[in-house]
Amino acid sequence: MLNKKLAKRLKQLREERGLTLEKLAYENGLAKGNLSEIEKGKVDPKLSTLGRIAEGLGISLKDLITF
């Protein structure tokens, strides 16, 4: 359930910023496939990965995980 909420929030934020999965992944040293799995709610990401995603979106980690 929590993964699904995070997935929805991540996709929403990424799309609001006009970023593709490829661009967000590449610019933050993440694997596109891993980022895709996070966005689908299929994996439980590490805190460090969430931090890199938040940084790539230009937001705090708190803002990423507040839903």
Secondary structure, DSSP 8 states (H G I E B T S, - for coil): -HHHHHHHHHHHHHHHTT--HHHHHHHTT--HHHHHHHHTT-S---HHHHHHHHHHHTS-HHHHH--
